Amino acid sequence: MDAKTQLQFDARAKIIKALAHPSRLFIVDVLAKGERCVCELREGVGADMSTVSKHLSILKNAGIVEDDKRGLQVFYRLRCPCVLNFIGCIENVIQANAQHHKALAAR
């Protein structure tokens, strides 16, 4: 693999790794409905502010979310909503796997 191809796969892996946590997937799901302040996300995730901030930092560093500071509050939104297409594809894989396992169990 050449250096350019390696960099491309590394960049893809960084984004996928950022999504590879249930709390971060939850955050992306919530942000799909519109921007939210950290306090709203904290309530939904059910973790302390520092934990939620770390999750948001990972998502932000991967380019999935962006923030906007307004006074004392920070609001987050999806930077690239097309990430939802990827999550939709994951849902399709989950459904296909369930159907496959159901068909195997019926044999």
Order of alpha helices (4+ residues) and beta strands (2+ residues): alpha-alpha-beta-alpha-alpha-beta-beta-alpha
